[in-house]
């Protein structure tokens, strides 16, 4: 059943009369703009898009959905969207929840529609560092509800561990506040459990006193890819907590905006961030830089506000197929296997194959427990390729090649922010049996009418455990 066939059955005009924000039905320019996901292979056609203006609007949408047998989903930037039948879904768009107050004593209140870019712009002049991810164009709320691993996470840990409080609307239409002291069960679920227990309207976060870091990205040509990747795997094992690093095998097209040294060939990028004395950071990374002859980039002291330039992730919507895994180890045999399917001599269609080094503060449990699990993984493995003809078939084949080559070192686990899948098996990989069961139980308690769409796959996965 399509969204257009359902619209006459639902009195959206009654909902619009209750709101400060706006209701956008299918076919309007705002509907198309606000419902667009970042991954253009995802199909998203909700019954209507609700551009909410405040938390009261969110509560009104949730209550209206319960009254009319609908469900509610939420979107800010479109990251992490999955294809689904949304014909009976009201999509809450949070861009209007744009409040932001930075407190110079070291914390911020952030509306659910605010992107990390803006928090960086307003916090860093005070010498305060928001713990953003590698892509600063994502929304603060969605990133934190998935945990959050960024360019300095080995030093400061998972970003969600630095949340003071959430404000949200639960599936029963109630506005609630969640912190370690108030509704602690919701606070547990919101740090790692994504949107299972409700729709976040605002979040309060700690800011780190930090003006500068030493870091950047260094690129090496095809002839140095094997030595650089092998050195990185060995070097990253013993890094101090002051260092966070990742490495990416890249096959960027010869296209406008792609630097000539990287265009049309296999290169490798080493990303590095050091918190502390730059001279110590320079000594730490020196063995890594000696593994080859850089063709582009460099490391230097940089303002923390420029942290997004370390990964320089693309921001425009694209049709992509990505995959994610956690690795228990990265021995020489794993490096050789990865090079065989994604290195300079391989016939790979993948645009990027990225490894991130975990450990350090990431592995330490927070003072207040959360739904973010699998902190003991050693590395992440992420691949991305173009998912539009004629490249799609080759991308799928290359993705499978990487999965098969790295299978001996792949963990059975996953992480919520990196894998946009609602399949029961994938949810079990993200949360494990105990956390998944508790998330489903909280959804039952706070959303008895099953209005919050994000909770439905979690409930279904829980039923599959029985």
N, C-alpha and C positions, 0 to 999 in steps of 0.2 A: 504494500500500500504506500502510495507516495504522499509527500507532505502536502502537495497541492490538493489532493482529494480529501484531505482531512480538514483543511482550513474552514470550509463552511460549517463544520460541525462544532467548532470551538469559538466561543464569543471573545475573540481577541480584543474587540473594542472595549469590553468590560474590564479586561486587564489593563489596557492602556489608560483608562479613566482612573485607575488606582495609583498610577505611577508618576513620579517626577521625570523619569527617563522616557524612552521611546520604544515602541514595538515596531519591528520591521518584518513585514511578510515577504514571502518568496517573490522574486522577480524585481525587487527594488534595488537600486544601486547600493544602498547601505547594507541590505541583507547580503548581497554578494560579497561586499568588501569585508564585513565583520565575520562572516562564516568561513572565509577562506583559510584553510590550514597552510602551514609552512611547507609541508610535503604535498606537492601537487598531484601525487598518485592517490591521495586520500579523498574519498567522496564524502562531502558533508552537506546535507540538505535538511536542516531542522525544520520543524513546523513553523517556527518564527525565531528571530533573534531579538533579544531584549537588551537594549543598551541601558543598563541600570545607572542611576545617578547616586544612589546611596544604599546603605544596608537595609533600610526600610523597603526599598524597591525589591531587593533580593528576597526578603521575607514574603513580600506580596506575591512574587512570582512562584515561590515554593508552595504557598498555600493555594494559589490558583491551580497549580498543577495537580495538587492532591485532590481538589474538588472535582476536577475534570478528567481524572484518570490518565494524566500525562506524567512525563518525567522531566527532570531538569539536568542539563549539563552546563559546563562553564568553559569559557575561553577568554584568553587575554591576547596572546600573540599567535596562537595556532600551533605552537610547538607541542609535539607529543600526541597530536590528534590521530585517531584510528578510524578507518572506514566502518560504518555501522548504519543500520536502518534507524534514522532519526525522525521518522514521520510523525511520531507522537512526542517529540522532544522540544522543549523550550530551551534555547541556547542563551544563557546569561553571558553577556559580554561585559567585562569588568573595566574597560578603558576609562569609564567615567569615574571610577573609584580612584581618583588621582591625588589624594592627599599625601603630603610628604612633609614631615617636620624632623629636622636634624637637630638634636640636642648636643651642644658642644661638650657636655660632660661625658658623652660617649654612647649615645643610643639614638635610634630613630624610630618614628612611627611611619609606616608605609602602607598606602592604600593598595588594594589587590590589583589595580590596573597599572601600577608603576613599574617601569623597567629598571634594571640595574644601572643602565647608563645614566639615568637621571639621579639615582642615589649617589653614584660616584661623583657626578658633577657638583652636587650640593654638600657632600660630606668631606671630600678630600681637601677643600680649602681650609677646613678646621684641623687638618692633620689626622683625620679619621678614615679608616679603611673598612668599607663594607665587604663582606666575604662573598663576592660574586663568583659566578662560574667563568668558564673559558669564553663563553659567548655572552657579552654584557647586554645584548639586545633582547634577552629573555625576560619574562616577568619575574618579579621577586617572589610572589606568593607560590606560584607553581614550582619554581626551582626549590624553594625551601620545603614544601610538602613532600618532595621526592628525596630529601636528604641534602644533596648539594656537595659536589666535589669540584673544587676550582684550582686555579693556578698556585695557590699557597696552602692547600689543604694539608699537606704533610706537616706543616708548621702549626696550623691552628685547628685542624680537624674538620669534621663535617659541618657545613654551614648551619644546618638545622640545630646543631647543638648550641648555637649562639642566639637562638630565638628566646625572647622573654615571654611573649604572649601572642596568641592569635585571637582575632574576633571573627566569628563565623555565623552563618545561618544553617542550622541542622535541618534534617528532612521533615521534622515536625513543624517547621516554619518559625522556630524560636531563634532569636538573636542571643548568642552566648559568647562568653569570654573564656579562653582556655589558657592556663599557665600551670606551673608546677604546683601552685596552691589552690587554683580555682579550676574546677572541672579537669582534674589531672588525667583522667582517662582519655578525654578528647585531646589534651595536649600531647599525650603519648602517641596517639594515632596520627595526629597532624604532622608530626616530624618523621616522615618516611612513608606514611600510608596514603599519600596523594589525597584525592578528594573523597575518600571513602565515607567520612563522617559528616560531610557538609561542604558548604561553599564559603571559602575564606573571603572576608571583606577588608581586613586590615591585619597587619602584623607588626609587632614591635621587636626590634633586633638590637643586639649589642654591636657597637662599632669598635674596631681595633685601633689604638693609637699608633699610627704608622703612616709616615709621609712618603717614603721611598723604598724601593726594593732594587736589587741588582738582578738583571735578567734580560730576557729577549728570546729570539729564535735565530738559529744558525742553520743554513742549508748547505748540503753537500751534493756533488754530482754523482752520476751513475757509477763511476769507477770506485767511489768511496762508500757506496751503500753497504756492502757486506761488512767492511771493517768497522764502520760507524755503528751499525746495528749490533754487531757482536760486542763491541766495546761498551755500548750503552747498557746492554743486558748485564754485563759483568759489573760495570761501574755503579749502576743504580741499586745493586743489592746492599751496599754498605753506606748509603747516603745518610748524613745527619738530618735531624728533623728540620733544620733551617732550609733545606733544599726540597723543592718540588719539581718534577720533570716529567716530560712525555716525549715520545718520538713518533714521527709519522712518515711512512713511505707514501710518496705522492706521485700521481700521474696527472698533471694539470695540462689542459689543452693549450694549444697555441692560439690564444684568444686575447682580445683587448683586455687590459688590466692584469694579465699574467706576466710577471717579469721574464725577460728573455732567458736567463739562466735556468728557469724552471719549466719553460714551455715545451711540451711535446716529448718529454722524456721522464724516466724514473729518477726521482731525487729523494733525499731524506732530510727531514727537518728535526733538529733537536731543540726542544723548548726547555727553558730553565728559569726558575725564580728562586732567589735567595733572600731570606729575611735576616738582616744583621749586617755585620761589617762587610762592605763590598770586597775588601781585599781577601777576606776569608772565602767569600763566594767565588772569587776569581781563581784562587788556589784549588778550590774543590772541583771546579769544572774544567780546569786546565787539561787533565788527562783525556777528557772527552773530546775537547777541541783538537787535540793532537792526533785523533784517529783519522783525519783526512784534511783536505784543503777546502775550506769554505768557499762557496761560489756566491753567497748572498747572505745578508743579515749580520747580526753581531749582538754582543751582550754589553750592557752598560747600566749605570745607575739611572733609574727612571722614576718619575712620579707614580705613585700607586694608582692614580687615576687613569693611567695608560695600560693597565694590566690586561685589557682585552686585546692589545696588540701582540701579546705573546703567542696566542693561538691564531688570531686573526680569522676567526670562523666566518664563513659567508652569511649574509643576512637576508638575501632575497629568496623568496619561495622558489623551489625547484622540485622536479620529479625525481625522487631518489629512492633507492633501496638500501637500507642499512642493516647491520647485524651487530650484536654485542655479546661478549662473553667475559667472564672472570677467569683469570689464570691462577693456578696454584704456584706456578714456578715458570721461569724462563731460562732453562739451561741451554748450552750450546746446541744441543740437538733440536730444540724448539726454534732457535734462531735459523738454523739451516733449513728446517722444514718450511718456515715462513718465507725465507728468501726464495725457495724453490718455486713457490706459487705466487709470490707477490714482489719479488726482487727484480732487478734490472734485466735479467735474462728470461723472465717469465712472461707469458702472454696473458697478462692480467688486464681486465677491464675496469678494475676498481680505481676510483679517483683518490682514495685515501685509505690506508690501513694504519690505525693509530694504536699505540701502546701507552698506557699511563702507569707510572710507578705509584703504588699505594704504600701502606705502612705508615710509619711515623705516628703523628697525632691522629690520623684517620683510624688507626687500629685501637685506640684507647676508648673504652666505653664512656659515655657522658655521665655526669653526676645524676641527672634525671633520665631514666631509661626512655627509649623511643622505639618506634616501629621500624627504624632503619637498622637492618641487620646485615650480616655478611661483611663485617668490618675487618676480618682477618685475611681477606684476599690479598694476593701479592701484586697483581697487575690487572688492568682492564684491556680488552681487545675490542676495537671498534672498526668496522669497515663501512664504506659508503661508495655507491656507484650510481650512475644515471639509470633511471628506471623508465625510460621512454624509448620507443622504437627509433632507430634500429639497435640501440645499445642494450636493451633490456635483457635479452637472452644471454649475452656475454656477461653482463653484470651478475645475473643469477648464478651462472656457472662458476664465475670467479669467487663469489661469496661462498659457495659450497666447497670450492677448492681450499679456501682458507680454513673453513670449519673442519674439514677432514684432516688437513695437515697439522692443525694444532690440537686435535682431539685428545691426545694423551695428557695434555697439560691443562685442559679446560675444566673448570669447576662445574658442578651441577647447579650453581647458584647464579643469580643475576641481580640487577639493581633497577629500581623503578624509574629513575630519570633517563636511563640510557636505552631502555627497550620499550617501545610503544606498542605493547600487545596486551590484550585482555583475555587471551586464551588461558583456560584454567591451569594448564601445565606451566605456562610462563609466570602466572601469578604465584604459583607454588615455588618456583625458582626464585622469585623476588623476595618472598617473605618467609618461606618455610611454614611447616604445619602449624606451629603454635601461634606465630604472629598472624598468619592468615585467619585462623579460627577466631582469635580475639578481635581482629578488625571486623569480621562478619558479625560477631556478637554485638559490637558497638553500633554497627549499622542497624541491626534489628532494634536496638534500644532507642536510638535517636531518630530513626526513620521508619516507623512501623508501616507506613503506606508505600514504602519502596519508591520514593520520589527521586532521590539522588541517583542519577544514572551510573555514576562511577562506582557505586556500591554493588550494583547488580552482578558484575562478573566476579567480585570477591565472594558474594553470597553463593553464587553458582559453584565456584571452586571449592568452597567449604563443603557443599553438599556432596561433591565428588570424593571427598576424603572419607565419607562415611561408608 
